[in-house]
Amino acid sequence: MLELSILMMERVGIVVLLGFILVSIPQMRRWLFNPTMAGKFWLIVLFSFVAVIANMTAVVIGPHNEIESSIVMMNLPHGDSLANARVLAISSAGIVGGPFVGGMVGLIAGLHRMMQGGPSGWFYVISSLIIGLASGGMYRSRNHEEQGGDPFAILTTHQAFIVGLVMETLQMVFVLLFSERGWELVSFIAFPMIVINTLGTMVFISVISMYFKQENQTRALQTQTVLNLASSTLPYFRQGLNYDSAQKVAQIILDNTNFAAISLTTTKSILAHVGAGSDHHVATHQMVTNLSREAITTNQVHIAQSKEEIGCSNPNCPLRAAIVVPLNVDQKIVGTLKMYYTESWRLTPVEIELAKGLADLFSSQIALGEAEHQANLVRDAEIKSLQAQVNPHFFFNAINTIAAMIRINSEQARELLIKLSQYFRSNLVGARATTITLDQELAQVEAYLSLEQARFPGKYQVKFDVTANRSLLLPPFAIQILVENAIRYAFKDRRQDNQVTVTAHADQQWLSIAVADNGEGIDPNTLEIYGDQEVESQHGSGTAVYNLNQRLIGLYNDQSRLQIQSSSDGTIVKMKIPVQMGG
């Protein structure tokens, strides 16, 4: 048994070493972190290869439990058995890839094992399939229930040890019940195989887990990079997407990332290209890659992993990998952001997500710039007042909150960054439109609340009671202003039991909206003129509420003006808007 244990350590060591080499290859890691069917397919190929190697390098056990010498086992003589690390590979496949990956790897490994020993090994097919599905079920439970669908969730080494122990024991049960040698064989191989393969599973998952953790850390750093770039590029994009702003922005991105080249284009020509290939990717020239044309035509992200896929006409172009992301403003393509590598293996899912995030951010910044430009041409004081609703203090508070969250929960930081982008997009839509749908308005409010509640966890409880059709129209910021006003001023320094309730009901004639809080109320001396005049006080000027009230009166009639009731027990603000259905 000691000799078998030592030989099993060698075989398990081979499998673990093979796994370590495979996940060290960038392309292999890309499959690990890719939840699509293509990623699962390549995971099946990878782990099936490991499982087949485990079968072929198995320790041969003779008819009388003698250990026979064998380097690579292709065909097993009748009466001989194998001690191998197949279950290790199958269990790891399930843990990493889920039931589908684990089941397919188990089926392939089991069929190969049967081919080695003949039809009498039929039960290895069934046992391997069950092991793959069962270990994949552990992945599914962990990934979706405990981690909320986090694609980087994986079992701990302790949990992997338990899974390995259970799966290897299950294999021994099948051998005991269906093998021709039954108890004689199990009593000889069970202890070494269960112990060594279980430890091997733990080590194998530890290796993969290390890469998952590195990937998460990299994403956290990328989030910090996005925040830094947001701060650095905003002043230039506010000037619009032009030659001067693009040159400065491209250089900032190149200096703060590990890409080999950065390019910004319009839909027809290059605005800026810095880094590798700048000798022929020249600003003011027409685009020279087919990849960019395809991204603009389809309005989809395009990824290239070779020089041929990039489609540059220059035979000496050093660029070997690229991601091209369209820049959209008001659902219209205005250009592209292109990020290149001179080595294709460097383009991983992390860089792809970074490029997408930057493109969304830059689209918002460009839209902000265009909105500001249009605002200068519009003399309507009401529209200008709407644009002033983008509170710079809120923006910087949100950025600081996200920066702090990066160290604690990088995934939540990423989600908050998306909410921040959504918040500003909604502000831009509101600044241009006279009316928006109730659904758009509620999405704006929810984005604001996500950011505010991240700053002050548990401080506010906001409830929504919405029965009205979400396609009904209302002025932009109608609910947002009232909710923000309640959160900022209603509760003063009170840290708990701060409740805000938003209701929206409709009949055939009116959309009725109310925002109520249980705060300290509005000063009686100002309540009479609140909403009708700008009220100067230590708790705010009341400009936003005044602006909203005047818009309601101007767009509809005096029946739609704000109705405000307030006491020491709280405040409720109501409005009625004529029913009008949006598209």
N, C-alpha and C positions, 0 to 999 in steps of 0.2 A: 504493500500500500504506500510505503514511503517513496519507493521508486516511481510509482504511478503519480504520486502527488508532485514530485519534482518535474516529471515529464509534462504534466498538465500545466505547471507554472510556465514552462518554456513555451507551450502552445498558446496559452493565454497571453503571454508576453508578446508573442508574434502578432496576435490579433490586435492587442492594444497599441503596439508600435505601428502597425499598419493603419489603424484608425487615426493615430496622432499625425502620421505623415499625410494622410488624406485631408484632414481638416486644416492642415497647415497650408494647403494650396488655396489661394484666393477664390478660384472658381468653385471649389468644393464648398467653401464657406458661404458663397453666394447662394448655393442650393440649400444649405442649412437654414438660412434666414429668409428663404423665399416660400411663402405659404401657398403659392399658386400650384396648379396641377403640374406645370412644367417642373417646378422645384421638387414636388413630391415624386415625380417620375425619376429624376436624377438621384434623389435620396434612395429610392428603391434599388436603382442600379448600384449605387455605392455600397449600401449595406448588404445587398445580395452577393456582391463580389467578396466582401469580408466574410460572410457566412460560408460561401463555397470554399474559400481559402481555409477556414476553420475545419471544414469537413475533410479537405485534402491533406491537411497537416495533422490529422488526428493520431492519437496513440492507438495502435492495434492490439486488441486483447484476444489471445488465442482461445481455442475451445476449452482449455483447462485453466483459464485465467492467467496464462503466461503472457508476459509483455513481449511483443515481437517488434523487431526493428523495422522502421519504414520512414522514409523521408517525405514522399508524396504518395498518397493513397488514391489511386484512380478506381480500382476494382477490388472489392473486398471478397476474399475466399469464403466459401460456405463454412459456417461454424464460427467464423471470427466476428468480433465486435469492435466498436470504436469508442474511445473516450475523447471527446472533442469540446470545442468552445463555441459550437453552433448557436446554442441557446443564448449565449452572451451577445452575439451579433443581432439575433432576432429581438431580444428584449430591448437592446439599445435602440434599434430601429423604431420600435413602438414608442418608446419613451420620447424620442426626439421628433418623430414624424407623425405619430398618431395611429389610430387603428388601421387605416387604409395602408399606410406604409408598412406598419408592423405585420399586418396580415399577408401582404404580397411578398415581403421578404421571407416570412415564415413558410409560405407555400413554395417558393422557389428553393429555399434551403432544404425543406423536407423532401421535395422531389429529387434533388440532387443526392441527398442521403439515401433515398430508396434506390436510385440508379447505381450507387456504389455497391449495395449489398443485395440487390434483387428484390422481387415482389414481397418477400417475407418482411421487408422493412416498411410496409405500407403505413403502419401506424405512426411513423415519423412524420409523414405528410400531415396527418390530422393533428398530432401533438404540436408540431411547429406552427401550424396555422392558428391553433387556439392560443398558443403562447404569444404570437405576434399581435393578435386581436386584443388579448387580455392586457398585455403591457401597454398597448396603444390606448386602451380604456383608461389606464392610470394617467396617461398624458392628457387625455381629453378632460378628465375630471380636474386635474391640476390647472390646466391651461385656461379652461373656460369658466370654471366655477370660482376658483380661488384667485385667479389672476385677471379676471374680467376680459379674457380674450387676448391677453398680451402675447404677441408672436414670439417673444423672447423668454417666455416662461419655461422652466424646465425643472424636473425633480431635483431635490437636494441629494447629496451623496448618500445620506442616511436612508432616504426614501428609495433611491436606486438600489441600495443594498437589500432592502426588504423585497423589492420587485424581483431582483435577481434570485434571491433565495426561494421565493414562491415559485417562480417559473422553472427553475432547475429542479425543484422538488416535484413539480407537476410532470416534468419529463421523466423522472425516475419512476413515477407511478405508472406511466404508459409502458415503460420498459418492463416493469414488474408484471403488468397485466398481459401484455401482448408479445413480449419477446419469447423466443423458443427456450432461452436459458433462464428467464425469470429471476427468481430470488438469487440464484447462484451468481449471476452477473451483477445484479443490483448491489448485493452485499459487498462485492469487490470494488465497484467503481463509484458508488453513491457518495460516500464521504469526500473523496478527493474532488470529484466533479462539482458537487454542490458547493463546497467551501471555496475552491479555487475560482470557479466560474462566477460565483457571487461576488467575490472580491474583485475579479476582473471587470464585472459589470459596473461596480462602484467606481473603479479607476477610469474605465472608458467614459462613463458619464461625467466624471470630474474633468476630464480633458475637454469634452465638448462644452461643459458648463463654463469652463474658463473662457472659451471663445465667446459664448453668449454674454458673459459679464463684460468682456472687453468691448463687444459691440454696443452694449448699453452705455458704457462709459464714453465711447466714441460719439454716440448720439447725444449724450449730455453736452459734450464739448461742442458738437455741431450746433446745438440749440444756443449755446453761449455765443458761438460765431454769428448766428443769424441775428441775435440781439445787437451785437456790436456793429454788424453791417447795417442793420436798420437805422441805428443812430448816425452812422457815418454817411450813408447814402441819401438819407431823407432831404438834406438841403439841396442836393443836386437834382434829384428827381422832381422836386417841387418846381423846378424850372421847365419841366417837360422832358420828353424823350427827344434829345437832339444831339448833335455832334459833341458839343462841349460837355454836357452832363454825362453822356455815355462814356467818353474818354476817362473822366475822373472816376466814375462808378466802376468801370472795368478794372482799372488799376487798383482800386480799393479791394475789390473781390480777390484779385490775384495775390495781393499782399497778405490777405487774411485767410487764405485757403491753400490747399496743397495741389490745386489744379495747375496744369502746365500752361494753359492758355484760357483766356476769357474773351468772349465776343458778345456784342450787343448789336442788333440789326433792326431796321425797319422791315416792312414786308417785302422790300425790293433791294435794299442796299445795306452795306456794312457801315455802322456808325462808329464802332470801335472794335479793335482786336489787339490785345496785348498778350505777350508771351510767345511761346513757340508758334512758328508759322506766320509771324507778323510780316515777313518779307513779301508774301503773296496774298495774305488775307489783309487787304489794305482798306482803311476807312475811306468812305465816299465811293468805293468801287461797288459793283454789283456783287451779289452773293455768289460764291464759287463752289458751294457744296449742295448736292442733291438732297442731303439730309434736312437742311434748313427749309428747302422748298416744300418737302413732304410734310414737315411739321406745321408749316403755315397753311398748306392746302387742307390738311385733315384736322387742324386745331387740336392736335394730340402730342403728348410727349413722345419723342423719338430717341432711341438709344442705339448707338453703334459700338460694336466691339472690334472693328477692324478698319483699316484704311479704305477698303473697298466699300464698306457700308457708309462711311462718311461721304464718299463720292467727290473728293476734291480733285479738280482737273490737273493740279500740279503734281508731276511724278515724284518730286522731291519733298513733298509735304511730310513733316515728321509726326503728324497727329494720327493716333492709332485707336482712340476711343473717345466717344463724345456723348453728351446728353443735350438735347435741344428742347427747350420748354417755351411754348408760345406765351407772349405777354398779352393779356386780355384786359380791355377797359370797356365797361358797359357792353360785354358780350361781343366785342369787336377786337379782332387781332390787330395790334399796333406794331408788333415786332417779335423778336425772340431773344432769349438769353441762352447762350451756348457756352458749355464748359468742357474743356478738352483735357485729355491725357496723352502723353507720348508712349505710354505702356498700357495695353488694354486691360491687364490684370488689376490695375489700380482702381478701376471703376467698380465699386461695390454698391449694394443697396443703400448704404449710409450716404454716399455721395449723391446717389440718385434722389433720395428724399431731401437732401440739402438743396439740390438744384430746384426741385419742385417748390420747396418752402420759400426759397429766395424769389422765385418767379412770382408766386402769389403776393409776396410782400412788395416786390417792385411794381407789380400791376396796381396794387393799392396806392403806392406812392405816386405813380404816374397819374393815376386817376385823381389823386389829391391835388397834384400840380395843375391838371387841367381844370379841376373844379375851382381852384383859386384864380386861374386865369379868367374863367368865365365870370367869376364873381366880380372881377374888376370891371367887366363890361356891363354888368347888370346893376342898375341903380335902385332896384327895388330893395328898400331897407329890410323888408321882411326876409328875403332870401339871404341877405348878408347876416342877419341875426341867426338864421338857421345854421349857417356855416360856423358861426361862433360857438355852437353847441359842442363842438369837439374840444373838450376841456384839456388843455395841455397838462394840468396837474394830474388829471386822471390817467393820461397817457404815461407820464413818468412814474406814477405810483404803480401802474400795471407792469411796466418794464421792470421795476425793482422787485415786484412780487415774483415775476417769472424767473428773474435771475436768481433769487433766493431759492425758488422751488427746484431749480436745476440740481442742486446738491442733494435734495431730499427725494425727489420723484421726477426723473427726467421725462417719463411718459406724460405725467400731468402737466409739466412745463410745456411740452409740445402741444398739448390740447389747449392750454391757456393762450399760447401764441396764436393758434388758429382762431380762438374766440376773439382775440384782440384784432386780428385781421378782419374778421367778420364784422366786428363792431364798427371799425372805420369804414368798411365798405358800405355798411348800412347808413352811416352818417353821410357819405357821399351821395348815395341814392336819394336820401331824404333832402339833401341840399338842392337837388335838381328837379325833384318831382313835387307837384302840388298835392297829390294823394298817393298813398301806397296801400297794399292790402293789410288786413289785420294780421295775417300770418307773417308778413315781413316785419311788421312792427313788434310782434311778440318775439320773433327771433332776435331782433335787436335788443330787446329788454333782457332776454335770457343770456345773451352774450355779455351784456353789461354786468348782470348779476353773477355770472360765473367768475368774472374777474374780481368783482367787489367782495364776494364771499371767500375767494381765495386769500384776500388780504385780511379779512376778519372772519375766520371760520366760526360758524355757529352764532355770530352776533345778530344776524337777521334771519327771520323766517318769512319767506315770501310765498304766498299761496295764489294760485290762479283758478278762477272759476269762469271758464269760457264755454259758452254754449252757442254763441253766434257763429255764423258761417265765416270761416277764415278768409274767404275771398272778398268780403265786404271792404269798402274803401274808407280810409280816414286820413287826416293830415299826418305827415311824418312827425315823429317824436311825440305824438299826442299822449301816449302812455309812458314812453321813456322819460319824458320830463317830469311827470308826476311821481313816478317810482323813484327816480334819482333825487328829486326834491325831498321825498319822505325819508329816504335813507340818510341823506346828508344833514337834514335839519330837524327832523321830527323828534329824535331821541336824545339829542345833545350828547351827554357823556354816559348815558345808560348802556350797559354792556350785555344785558340779557333781557329776554321776554320782549324783544323788539319785533313786532309783527306787522307785515304789510299784506293786504289782500287786494288782488286785481280781479275785477269782474267785468264780463262783456256779454251782454244779452241783446237780443234783437227781436223786434216784431216786424210787421209788414211795413212800418213807417220809419222807425227809429232804431239806430244802433246805440244802445245805452252802455256807457263805460263808467266805472267808478274805481278809484284808488283810495283805499282806507288804511289808516295806521292807528296804532294805540299809543302814539307818542304824547308829548306834553302840550300839544295844541299850539295854535297861533295866537299871538298877543291880541287881545280884544281891540286894542287901539288901531291895529293895522288890518284886522280882518275885514273891516268895512271897505277898504280900498284895495285889498289884496287881489291881484289879477287884473285890476283896472288901472293901476299905476305901478311904476317901478318903486319898490319900497326899499329904502336904505335901512339896513340893520346889521347887527354883528353876525347874524346867521345867514346872510346872503341878501342880494338886491331884489330878488323876485323878478328879475328880467325875463327869465325863461318862462315862468308861469304867465306873466303879462303878455309876452310874445305869443304864447299858445292861445290865450284867451282872445287876443285881437285877430289872430288868424281864423279861429273858429267863427267869430262874428263876421269877418270879412268874406269868408268862403261860403257861409250858409246864411244865418240870420241871428237875431238876438236870442232866439230860442236855444241856440247851441252854445251860448256862453257858459263858462264854468260856474257850477253851483258849489260853493264851499261852505261846509259846516265844520266848526271846530270848537273843542272844549278841552278841559284839562285831561279828559280821557282819550283824546285822539282827534284826528282830522279825517274827513272824507271829502273827496273832490269828485264831482260828477259832471258828465257832459252827455249831450244827445246829438247824434250826427244823423242826418237823413240817410236812409238806406240806399246805397249805390253799389252795385256788384262790379268787381274788377274782372279783368280777362283771365 
